[in-house]
Amino acid sequence: MQTRKIIRMHSARAFFATILLVLSFGVNSCPPSEWASLMSIKSSLNEPNFGIFHSWRGTNCCYSWYGITCDPTTRSVAQITLPGLTVGDNHRRLKTSKTGYMTGHISSSICNLTQLSSITISDWKGISGNIPECITTLRFLQILDLSGNFITGKIPYNIGSLTELTVLNLADNHISGNIPTTVINLNNLMQLDLRHNAIEGPIPGNIGRLKRLNRVFLSHNRINGRIPRSISNIYGLTDVDLSLNRLSGSIPFSLGQMPVLDYLNLRYNNFTGRIPKSLLASRMSHLDLSRNGLRGNIPDVFSEISYFINLDLSRNNLIGLIPKSMVLATYIGHVDFSHNRLFGRIPAATSLSHLQPASFQHNARLCGKPLKPCTHGGIYKRE
């Protein structure tokens, strides 16, 4: 009888303990399922330098948990933001060290956070592992930022199911494989950043379906094929960086007709053909086509709307005269036409007087300020 009484007492205590735990998740705390998932993340990641997970205590993960932000209305976890810390950061409760790197592996337990709208675990340069496929079940996710780590493997094929995603930032990792074709289903995507990885294969041909996209950074990869012409259908696209890849073919004329495109970097690829007139006649301020196989003349289409902070056409196979219309440009900042086969006189204008010899060197038959004076056949006098 005494043994039965003890068992009943322990059972009753366990029952009331469970009730108290449930009641402790008040209306102001995050849902118990999300709390449990955060505990799984805490146990799967190792961050010994600052002890940031020491603040992940108690049952209310919406209050004073470092890096956690909840939606004020639903009380669901809206963001996990764990940027790299430095000794100078004002976090007195956290330990300081010289590195501030987080180590550990991305665990499939992250997929228990079914109501998350944002995950940011960037700049630690210590998180390793693969992106679990089940991360694509987080249908409320708005921001996925895992940049600056040692993540390997492929981008989950079903990434396109995260239809609320506005930012996909996997830059500065060791991700391989292709860009999944399902990425074109991310209707709300505004920023796609896959820089500095080992991604290969083509850019999805229907990328133009991402109507809200305004920034695309795919540089320093192994991407090949052509630039999809559909990219020109994205009205609000302002920044495109496809440099240091293996892209080939001609540059689409329609890129220069995009209404708000301001920055286009295509350097270090295998592009051939001529420079589209539309690019130099556009309103963009940064254009880099250097280190390709472009040929023909530089289009003579500069005008009063031309405002180039940086214009780099160096190390191609360009031939002919430097356009006289450059003198009409409202502003020409940095220019690099070096390492081509240009000839003739460099146009003389106040707007070009600040340019240095390096901008025109290694064009054997080019002359005029800031290079040597033009003296061919006595036509040009010493300047």
PEQUIQUI-V721083 format. One record per pair of residues at least 12 apart in sequence whose ideal C-beta (glycine too) atoms are under 8 Angstrom apart, sorted by the first residue. I is the first residue (numbers start at 1). J is the second residue. D is the distance in whole Angstrom. If there is no record, write none. Layout:
I,J,D / I,J,D
//
This chain:
21,59,7 / 24,59,5 / 25,59,5 / 25,60,8 / 26,60,7 / 27,75,7 / 28,60,7 / 28,62,7 / 28,63,8 / 28,75,7 / 29,59,6 / 29,60,4 / 29,61,7 / 29,62,6 / 29,63,8 / 29,75,7 / 30,60,7 / 30,61,5 / 30,62,5 / 30,70,6 / 30,75,6 / 30,76,7 / 30,77,6 / 31,75,7 / 31,76,6 / 31,115,7 / 32,59,8 / 33,112,7 / 33,114,7 / 34,61,7 / 34,76,7 / 34,77,5 / 34,113,6 / 34,115,6 / 34,116,8 / 35,59,6 / 35,61,5 / 36,112,7 / 37,109,7 / 37,110,7 / 37,112,4 / 37,113,5 / 38,56,7 / 38,61,5 / 38,65,8 / 38,68,7 / 38,77,7 / 38,113,8 / 39,56,8 / 40,107,7 / 40,109,4 / 40,110,8 / 40,112,6 / 41,80,8 / 41,107,7 / 41,109,6 / 41,110,6 / 41,113,8 / 42,56,5 / 43,109,8 / 44,104,6 / 44,105,7 / 44,106,8 / 44,107,4 / 44,109,6 / 44,110,8 / 45,102,7 / 45,104,4 / 45,105,8 / 45,107,8 / 45,127,7 / 46,102,7 / 46,103,5 / 46,104,4 / 47,102,4 / 47,103,7 / 47,104,7 / 47,124,8 / 48,103,8 / 49,85,8 / 49,95,7 / 49,96,8 / 49,97,4 / 49,99,6 / 49,100,5 / 49,101,7 / 49,102,8 / 50,85,5 / 50,91,7 / 50,94,4 / 50,95,5 / 50,96,7 / 50,97,7 / 50,100,6 / 51,94,6 / 51,95,5 / 52,66,5 / 52,67,7 / 52,82,7 / 52,85,7 / 52,91,8 / 52,94,6 / 53,66,8 / 54,93,7 / 54,94,8 / 55,93,7 / 56,68,8 / 61,77,7 / 62,75,6 / 62,77,8 / 66,82,8 / 66,91,8 / 66,94,8 / 67,80,6 / 67,81,5 / 67,82,5 / 68,80,6 / 68,81,8 / 69,81,7 / 69,118,8 / 71,117,7 / 74,115,8 / 76,115,4 / 76,116,8 / 76,117,7 / 76,140,7 / 77,113,7 / 77,115,7 / 77,116,5 / 77,117,8 / 78,116,8 / 78,117,5 / 78,118,6 / 78,142,8 / 79,117,7 / 79,118,4 / 79,119,8 / 79,120,7 / 79,143,7 / 80,116,7 / 80,118,7 / 80,119,5 / 80,120,6 / 80,121,7 / 81,118,7 / 81,120,4 / 82,102,7 / 82,120,7 / 82,121,5 / 82,122,8 / 82,124,7 / 83,120,7 / 83,122,6 / 83,123,5 / 84,100,5 / 84,101,7 / 84,102,8 / 84,122,7 / 84,123,3 / 84,124,5 / 84,125,7 / 84,148,7 / 85,100,5 / 86,100,6 / 87,100,8 / 100,124,7 / 101,124,5 / 101,125,6 / 101,126,4 / 102,121,8 / 102,124,4 / 102,126,5 / 102,127,6 / 103,126,4 / 103,127,7 / 103,128,7 / 104,126,7 / 104,127,6 / 104,128,7 / 104,129,8 / 105,127,8 / 105,128,6 / 105,129,4 / 106,127,6 / 106,128,8 / 106,129,4 / 106,130,7 / 106,131,6 / 106,132,6 / 106,146,8 / 106,151,7 / 107,129,8 / 107,132,7 / 108,132,4 / 108,134,6 / 110,132,7 / 110,135,6 / 111,132,6 / 111,134,4 / 111,135,6 / 111,137,6 / 111,138,7 / 113,138,6 / 114,137,7 / 114,138,6 / 114,139,7 / 114,140,8 / 115,138,8 / 115,140,5 / 116,138,5 / 116,140,6 / 116,141,6 / 117,140,5 / 117,141,6 / 117,142,4 / 117,143,7 / 117,164,7 / 118,141,7 / 118,142,5 / 118,143,4 / 118,144,8 / 118,145,8 / 119,138,8 / 119,141,7 / 119,143,7 / 119,144,5 / 119,145,7 / 119,146,7 / 120,143,6 / 120,145,4 / 121,145,7 / 121,146,6 / 121,149,7 / 122,145,5 / 122,146,7 / 122,147,4 / 122,148,5 / 122,149,8 / 122,169,7 / 123,147,7 / 123,148,5 / 124,148,7 / 124,149,6 / 125,148,5 / 125,149,6 / 125,150,7 / 125,172,8 / 126,149,7 / 126,150,7 / 127,146,7 / 127,149,4 / 127,150,7 / 127,151,7 / 128,149,7 / 128,150,4 / 128,151,7 / 128,152,7 / 129,151,7 / 129,152,7 / 129,153,8 / 130,151,7 / 130,152,6 / 130,153,3 / 130,154,8 / 131,146,7 / 131,151,6 / 131,153,6 / 131,154,8 / 131,155,7 / 131,156,6 / 131,170,8 / 131,175,8 / 132,156,7 / 133,156,5 / 133,157,8 / 133,158,7 / 135,156,6 / 136,156,5 / 136,158,4 / 136,159,6 / 136,161,5 / 136,162,6 / 137,161,8 / 138,162,7 / 139,161,7 / 139,162,7 / 139,163,7 / 139,164,7 / 140,164,6 / 141,162,5 / 141,164,6 / 141,165,6 / 142,164,5 / 142,165,6 / 142,166,5 / 142,167,7 / 142,188,8 / 143,165,7 / 143,166,6 / 143,167,5 / 143,169,8 / 144,162,7 / 144,165,6 / 144,167,7 / 144,168,6 / 144,169,7 / 144,170,8 / 145,167,6 / 145,169,4 / 146,169,7 / 146,170,6 / 146,173,7 / 147,169,5 / 147,170,6 / 147,171,4 / 147,172,5 / 147,173,7 / 147,193,7 / 148,171,7 / 148,172,5 / 148,173,8 / 149,172,7 / 149,173,6 / 150,173,7 / 150,174,6 / 151,170,7 / 151,173,4 / 151,174,7 / 151,175,6 / 152,173,7 / 152,174,5 / 152,175,7 / 152,176,7 / 153,175,7 / 153,176,7 / 153,177,8 / 154,175,7 / 154,176,6 / 154,177,3 / 154,178,8 / 155,170,7 / 155,175,6 / 155,177,7 / 155,179,7 / 155,180,6 / 155,194,8 / 155,199,8 / 156,180,7 / 157,180,5 / 157,182,6 / 158,180,8 / 158,182,6 / 159,180,5 / 159,182,6 / 159,183,6 / 159,186,7 / 160,180,7 / 160,181,8 / 160,182,3 / 160,183,6 / 160,184,7 / 160,185,3 / 160,186,6 / 161,182,7 / 161,185,7 / 162,186,7 / 163,185,7 / 163,186,7 / 163,187,6 / 163,188,7 / 164,188,6 / 165,186,5 / 165,188,6 / 165,189,6 / 166,188,5 / 166,189,6 / 166,190,5 / 166,191,7 / 166,212,8 / 167,189,8 / 167,190,7 / 167,191,5 / 167,193,8 / 168,183,8 / 168,186,7 / 168,189,6 / 168,191,7 / 168,192,5 / 168,193,7 / 168,194,8 / 169,191,7 / 169,193,4 / 170,193,7 / 170,194,6 / 170,197,7 / 171,193,5 / 171,194,6 / 171,195,4 / 171,196,6 / 171,197,7 / 171,217,7 / 172,195,7 / 172,196,5 / 172,197,8 / 173,196,7 / 173,197,6 / 174,197,7 / 174,198,6 / 175,194,7 / 175,197,4 / 175,198,7 / 175,199,6 / 176,197,7 / 176,198,5 / 176,199,7 / 176,200,7 / 177,199,7 / 177,200,7 / 177,201,8 / 178,199,7 / 178,200,6 / 178,201,4 / 178,202,8 / 179,194,7 / 179,199,6 / 179,201,7 / 179,202,8 / 179,203,7 / 179,204,6 / 179,218,8 / 179,223,8 / 180,204,8 / 181,204,5 / 181,206,8 / 183,204,6 / 183,207,8 / 183,210,8 / 184,204,5 / 184,206,5 / 184,207,6 / 184,209,5 / 184,210,6 / 185,209,8 / 186,210,6 / 187,209,8 / 187,210,7 / 187,211,7 / 187,212,7 / 188,212,6 / 189,210,5 / 189,212,6 / 189,213,6 / 190,212,5 / 190,213,6 / 190,214,6 / 190,215,7 / 191,213,8 / 191,214,7 / 191,215,5 / 192,210,8 / 192,213,7 / 192,215,7 / 192,216,5 / 192,217,7 / 192,218,8 / 193,215,7 / 193,217,4 / 194,217,7 / 194,218,5 / 194,221,7 / 195,217,5 / 195,218,7 / 195,219,5 / 195,220,6 / 195,221,8 / 195,241,7 / 196,219,7 / 196,220,4 / 196,221,8 / 197,220,7 / 197,221,6 / 198,221,7 / 198,222,6 / 199,218,7 / 199,221,4 / 199,222,7 / 199,223,6 / 200,221,7 / 200,222,4 / 200,223,6 / 200,224,7 / 201,223,7 / 201,224,7 / 201,225,8 / 202,223,7 / 202,224,6 / 202,225,4 / 202,226,8 / 202,228,8 / 203,218,7 / 203,223,6 / 203,225,7 / 203,227,7 / 203,228,6 / 203,231,8 / 203,242,8 / 204,228,7 / 205,228,5 / 205,230,7 / 206,228,7 / 206,230,6 / 207,228,5 / 207,230,6 / 207,231,5 / 207,234,8 / 208,228,7 / 208,229,8 / 208,230,3 / 208,231,6 / 208,232,7 / 208,233,4 / 208,234,6 / 209,230,7 / 210,234,6 / 211,233,8 / 211,234,6 / 211,235,7 / 211,236,8 / 212,236,7 / 213,234,5 / 213,236,7 / 213,237,6 / 214,236,5 / 214,237,6 / 214,238,5 / 214,239,7 / 215,237,8 / 215,238,7 / 215,239,5 / 216,231,8 / 216,237,7 / 216,239,7 / 216,240,5 / 216,241,7 / 216,242,8 / 217,239,7 / 217,241,5 / 218,241,7 / 218,242,5 / 218,245,7 / 219,241,5 / 219,242,6 / 219,243,4 / 219,244,5 / 219,245,7 / 219,265,7 / 220,243,7 / 220,244,5 / 220,245,8 / 221,244,7 / 221,245,6 / 222,245,7 / 222,246,6 / 223,242,7 / 223,245,4 / 223,246,7 / 223,247,6 / 224,245,7 / 224,246,4 / 224,247,6 / 224,248,7 / 225,247,7 / 225,248,7 / 225,249,8 / 226,247,7 / 226,248,7 / 226,249,4 / 226,250,8 / 227,242,7 / 227,247,6 / 227,249,7 / 227,251,7 / 227,252,6 / 227,255,7 / 229,252,5 / 229,254,6 / 231,252,8 / 231,255,8 / 232,252,6 / 232,254,4 / 232,255,6 / 232,257,7 / 232,258,6 / 234,258,8 / 235,258,8 / 235,259,6 / 235,260,7 / 236,260,6 / 237,258,6 / 237,260,7 / 237,261,6 / 238,260,5 / 238,261,6 / 238,262,5 / 238,263,7 / 239,262,7 / 239,263,4 / 240,255,8 / 240,261,7 / 240,263,7 / 240,264,5 / 240,265,7 / 241,263,7 / 241,265,4 / 242,265,7 / 242,266,6 / 242,269,7 / 243,265,5 / 243,266,6 / 243,267,5 / 243,268,5 / 243,269,7 / 243,288,7 / 244,267,7 / 244,268,4 / 244,269,8 / 245,268,7 / 245,269,6 / 246,269,7 / 246,270,6 / 247,266,7 / 247,269,4 / 247,270,7 / 247,271,7 / 248,269,7 / 248,270,4 / 248,271,7 / 248,272,7 / 249,271,7 / 249,272,7 / 249,273,8 / 250,271,7 / 250,272,7 / 250,273,4 / 250,274,8 / 251,266,7 / 251,271,6 / 251,273,7 / 251,275,7 / 251,276,6 / 251,279,7 / 251,289,7 / 251,294,8 / 252,276,7 / 253,276,4 / 253,277,8 / 253,278,5 / 254,278,7 / 255,276,7 / 255,278,7 / 255,279,7 / 256,276,5 / 256,277,7 / 256,278,3 / 256,279,4 / 256,280,8 / 256,281,7 / 256,282,5 / 256,284,8 / 257,278,5 / 257,282,8 / 258,282,8 / 261,282,7 / 261,284,6 / 262,283,8 / 262,284,5 / 262,285,6 / 262,286,7 / 263,284,7 / 263,285,7 / 263,286,4 / 264,279,7 / 264,284,6 / 264,286,7 / 264,287,5 / 264,288,7 / 265,286,7 / 265,288,5 / 266,288,7 / 266,289,5 / 266,292,7 / 267,288,5 / 267,289,7 / 267,290,4 / 267,291,5 / 267,292,7 / 267,312,7 / 268,290,8 / 268,291,5 / 268,292,8 / 269,291,8 / 269,292,6 / 270,292,7 / 270,293,6 / 271,289,7 / 271,292,4 / 271,293,6 / 271,294,6 / 272,292,7 / 272,293,5 / 272,294,7 / 272,295,7 / 273,294,7 / 273,295,7 / 273,296,8 / 274,294,7 / 274,295,7 / 274,296,4 / 274,297,8 / 275,289,7 / 275,294,6 / 275,296,7 / 275,298,7 / 275,299,6 / 275,313,7 / 275,318,8 / 276,299,8 / 277,299,4 / 277,301,5 / 280,298,7 / 280,299,5 / 280,301,5 / 280,302,6 / 280,306,8 / 280,323,8 / 281,299,7 / 281,301,4 / 281,302,8 / 281,303,7 / 281,306,8 / 283,305,6 / 283,307,7 / 284,308,8 / 285,307,6 / 285,308,6 / 285,309,5 / 285,310,7 / 286,308,8 / 286,309,6 / 286,310,5 / 287,308,7 / 287,310,7 / 287,311,5 / 287,312,7 / 288,310,7 / 288,312,4 / 289,312,7 / 289,313,5 / 289,316,7 / 290,312,5 / 290,313,6 / 290,314,4 / 290,315,5 / 290,316,7 / 290,336,7 / 291,314,7 / 291,315,5 / 291,316,8 / 292,315,8 / 292,316,6 / 293,316,7 / 293,317,6 / 294,313,7 / 294,316,4 / 294,317,7 / 294,318,6 / 295,316,7 / 295,317,4 / 295,318,7 / 295,319,7 / 296,318,7 / 296,319,7 / 296,320,8 / 297,318,7 / 297,319,7 / 297,320,4 / 297,321,7 / 298,313,7 / 298,318,6 / 298,320,7 / 298,321,8 / 298,322,7 / 298,323,6 / 298,337,7 / 298,342,8 / 299,323,7 / 300,323,4 / 300,324,7 / 300,325,5 / 301,323,7 / 301,325,6 / 302,323,6 / 302,325,4 / 302,326,5 / 302,327,8 / 302,328,6 / 302,329,5 / 303,325,7 / 303,328,5 / 303,329,7 / 304,328,6 / 304,329,8 / 304,330,6 / 305,330,7 / 306,326,8 / 306,328,7 / 306,329,4 / 306,330,6 / 306,331,8 / 306,332,7 / 307,329,7 / 307,330,5 / 307,331,5 / 308,329,7 / 308,331,7 / 308,332,5 / 308,333,6 / 308,335,7 / 309,331,8 / 309,333,4 / 309,334,7 / 310,333,6 / 310,334,5 / 311,332,7 / 311,333,8 / 311,334,7 / 311,335,5 / 311,336,7 / 312,334,8 / 312,335,8 / 312,336,4 / 313,336,7 / 313,337,6 / 313,340,7 / 314,336,4 / 314,337,6 / 314,338,5 / 314,339,5 / 314,340,7 / 315,338,7 / 315,339,4 / 315,340,8 / 316,339,8 / 316,340,6 / 317,340,7 / 317,341,7 / 318,337,7 / 318,340,4 / 318,341,7 / 318,342,6 / 319,340,7 / 319,341,4 / 319,342,7 / 319,343,8 / 320,342,7 / 320,343,7 / 320,344,8 / 321,342,7 / 321,343,7 / 321,344,4 / 321,345,8 / 322,337,7 / 322,342,6 / 322,344,7 / 322,346,6 / 322,347,6 / 322,360,8 / 322,366,7 / 323,347,8 / 324,347,5 / 326,347,5 / 326,349,7 / 326,351,8 / 326,352,6 / 327,347,5 / 327,348,8 / 327,349,4 / 327,351,6 / 327,352,7 / 329,351,6 / 330,351,8 / 331,351,7 / 332,351,6 / 332,352,6 / 332,355,8 / 334,359,8 / 335,352,8 / 335,355,6 / 335,359,5 / 336,358,7 / 336,359,5 / 337,359,6 / 337,360,6 / 337,363,7 / 338,358,6 / 338,359,7 / 338,360,6 / 338,361,5 / 338,362,5 / 338,363,7 / 339,361,8 / 339,362,4 / 339,363,8 / 340,362,8 / 340,363,6 / 341,363,7 / 341,364,8 / 341,365,8 / 342,360,8 / 342,363,4 / 342,365,8 / 342,366,5 / 343,363,7 / 343,364,8 / 343,365,3 / 343,366,6 / 344,365,7 / 344,366,7 / 344,367,7 / 345,367,6 / 345,368,4 / 345,374,5 / 345,380,6 / 346,360,6 / 346,366,7 / 346,367,7 / 346,368,4 / 346,369,6 / 346,370,8 / 346,371,7 / 347,368,8 / 348,368,7 / 348,369,7 / 348,383,8 / 353,369,7 / 355,370,6 / 356,370,6 / 357,370,5 / 357,371,6 / 367,380,7 / 368,380,8 / 368,383,7 / 369,383,6
//
